[in-house]
Amino acid sequence: MTDSFLKLTVLGSGTSTGVPVLGCHCAVCSSTEPRNNRTRCSALLEWSGHKVLIDTATDFRQQALREGIEQVDSVFYTHAHADHVHGIDDLRTFTLRTGKAIPVYAARDVLDRIQELFSYIFSEADVPGYRPRLQVNEVTGPFELFGQKVTPIPLMHGPGESLGYRIGNLAYVVDCSAIPESSWALLEGLDVLIIDALRFREHESHFSISSAIEIARQLRVPRTLLTHLTHDVDYARHSTGLPEGIEFAYDGQTITLPLSSR
């Protein structure tokens, strides 16, 4: 990956249950179609030789083994729900190897919640044992990382909030049910949008598939990936009904696009 390109790998395209869902024998959960096998939602960004996670999903270890991830230089957290943070302990293998702390970026309330849930990681006590070494960074607006501008996108996630992230002309927008008016301008001029599209039916905390498609239409995005999918979505059967430029994300999918200044 050269300095002028950004690569995104979909580490997980599934909702909080993953797909197959435990104990479910529906057509999708029983499917042999590999793109119907969805680990919990997360992504890997790569540019200028650096690798940045978006969330440490519950299935992060499985995802890292599958994609051969041997390096993590930073982590962006969208919010503090279990399916997006509970893989955090597996960051320890990377910090043990390098001896360096991994910078993590999140909103203040998310940092507070993570530090509460995983207090052993952030304890100042010098005790033996394995734990990740993490350096917390509060996200209050755009910031520079590894030579690129990172723009956080404030989102509504039911009664709560989450953050999307934009680098260049790619935006990753998950776990959201509404885009505040002030955030629309941050999504102008995209080439690629990865967006929450839980299922066909409405949900109080997530965009439905039709809602996500409408967002992409309003933003005039050339290519949109629908992610955070439930077992309601059969990849092969339902892909044929999507508009041009819209597709379902799947685990292991990659996108590469030029990095351009805004």
Steps between C-alpha positions, in 0.01 A plus 500: 500500500657826385468835673239615250245222552258400773393139545201388703438138598160402635602293801142437606172577326258358757283634777547432871392135480724417206372271224430210533301590811542251784220244493349629177436269205354749252605490135771766548645351818507157332640636175825381343543842333816637669376859472212409732752421774534831685721575798433806715532837327846660467751611238871545434642811331847504346703791366866597489599167651274543804207285611209653690206307644151638518372330816627183666205273435417197710641284217820703455737209564322288238502792255870572556592136440287487186652818354856440622512819710838522673508873564259749660611862514182663631133437576195719435196419714152581375321436832525273804249222431629151572517376140729791411742499794519156660791387283719763667705253705641344183688823434746381764679268257590800284623715787697212649675455167589866450525625857311811392159629604228506233320836469122462524259775397141544617251748639542582869202295619621200301849523648348524848283193439788294359721595793220397734434168329868409464651671801782245522636627169521859616610442859813690597601223737816328381373144532617190313288346229404557141294801403489736204689826522267769368532877473160669515419802284173689524339584166355850502538581129720422200852380576815402311626142504788358297491792260125497434208701629244290687153652526261364764133490397258547793202264464185405689472137610147468633493700826882505506781621277782354296782624279566424138841573348607649168843483339537648155185419305407191700266504800413221742164565665360221716265454795284795415134579451530866399757745369483838677458798270848627589660172387367496143764744378771270636378229260500705180711389206547138603616231260424213739253477789482204739175535691286324760208315336381251757206333326199564278266584789535823696699507824516771765881509516616411149431601142293250307622397157258738326602787731870441433438492126316832525794654691738386226266642235482838671878511534545388136767249597629294204559187711327401824549190714221398736634344820401396856262249342269250672407152386201654322736575211585222255800633306436329165122525500467859618798651315309481173244751628744773596534824299809560290797601713357336814624163629499290814833490679650162587780386728841530336385744232759763405481842338793712385469861392733797450556733790420857407513816707173670591 
